[in-house]
Amino acid sequence: MNIIESLRWRYATKKFDSTKNLPQEKIDVLVEAFNLTATSYGLQPLKLVIIKDKKIQKELTQHSWNQQQVADASHVLVFCIENVIGQEYINNYFDTVKTIRNTPDKVLNPFKEQLVKSFADKPQEEILNWATKQAYLAMGNLLTVCALEQIDACPMEGFIPEKYDEILNLADLKLSSVLVLPVGYRAEDDMFSEFKKVRRSINDTVINI
């Protein structure tokens, strides 16, 4: 399928086939796509937690408004943001740039110093909101990749982040969960897979100037 056909094929899967698991090569594609997602300044203030432990998935379901997709999916992807994004984090990023590109300090330092000052001046809430926006970019990218790879997925905001953080011990990793994406294969009797897409017309959503 081409990309438009793939996007028409995908839908927010309401019922997964719990007997089918994604092969590791499909998960590897999603991991690479996550890591290649564009983020503001290239800072990647995100981490992806991949869950395939059915016991944990079942436990998380009760903190996901009992949405059964979390229990039945092949894997559950949890998009997390870094809780601490400051000078050390930014310095580490620029060290990586220098290592990979061999960019001289005299080129990197002005931008690095600008970012360090900018983040130091921002309230913590603003930084976390900024990081959360990057998680939405990553999820959007993975939804497209899922469509191209014929992986079913259900993007979710409907969960209790504090409970996810507790069960997954995310505080120890200085992370906070912000989005959830169960992935796998749709059940044959998921009636939603046959529904026509409901979208506004292109004339209503696109403005040409």
C-alpha positions, -999 to +999 in steps of 0.1 A: +000+000+000+011+036-006+012+060+023-024+074+017-038+039+014-020+029+046-034+059+065-069+051+053-063+015+065-054+025+100-078+033+128-077+036+166-080-002+173-106-009+198-100-047+201-067-065+197-062-102+190-045-112+222-032-144+206-010-126+181+023-109+189+044-085+168+077-100+157+108-084+171+117-069+137+085-049+138+093-036+173+128-027+160+113-006+133+092+013+158+122+018+180+142+033+152+114+055+141+109+068+176+146+076+178+146+093+144+116+115+153+122+152+149+122+172+182+127+208+191+164+217+190+171+180+185+172+176+222+150+144+224+136+150+259+119+116+256+122+079+264+101+050+252+091+022+276+082-010+258+060-034+278+054-070+267+048-085+302+012-095+302+009-093+340+021-057+339-003-049+310-032-063+330-023-043+360-020-011+339-054-017+324-072-008+356-054+026+355-064+031+319-101+034+325-103-003+319-096+000+282-089-036+273-065-027+245-038-023+271-042-059+283-047-075+249-022-057+228+010-074+217+031-046+233+023-013+251+045+017+243+046+043+270+060+077+259+078+094+287+094+128+292+126+136+311+118+153+344+151+172+345+162+192+314+189+217+323+225+226+318+238+190+322+213+175+298+220+202+272+258+198+276+255+161+271+235+167+239+262+190+225+289+165+235+271+140+213+269+164+184+306+170+187+314+133+188+292+124+158+299+155+136+333+166+149+319+201+151+344+226+167+335+241+201+337+276+186+308+267+164+287+248+190+293+270+221+272+301+211+241+280+205+248+258+235+251+288+258+219+303+243+200+271+251+214+268+286+203+303+294+169+299+278+161+268+297+174+282+330+150+312+326+120+290+320+096+278+348+097+240+353+061+237+342+069+254+308+098+230+302+076+200+310+049+213+287+075+217+259+088+182+264+052+168+263+047+184+229+077+165+217+061+133+229+030+141+207+054+145+177+069+111+184+035+094+187+022+110+155+053+097+137+049+062+151+012+061+141+022+068+105+050+041+107+025+017+122+002+022+092+030+017+067+041-015+086+005-028+089+007-026+127-025-018+145-024+008+172-045+028+196-032+062+207-043+069+243-044+099+266-070+081+288-048+067+316-036+078+351+000+089+346+008+088+384-002+051+385+018+042+354+048+060+369+044+041+401+040+006+386+069+012+361+091+029+387+096+058+364+105+083+391+137+063+397+145+070+361+136+107+364+108+101+339+071+109+337+046+091+314+025+113+291+011+090+263+003+054+258+002+034+225-009-002+226+002-020+194-004-054+178-030-069+155-067-061+153-092-087+163-113-101+135-145-091+153-135-055+160-164-039+142-146-005+143-122-018+116-150-017+091-163+018+098-157+045+072-134+073+083-151+104+095-130+135+085-138+170+075-133+177+038-100+189+026-116+222+016-126+227+052-091+219+067-066+232+042-061+269+033-041+277+001-026+312+000 
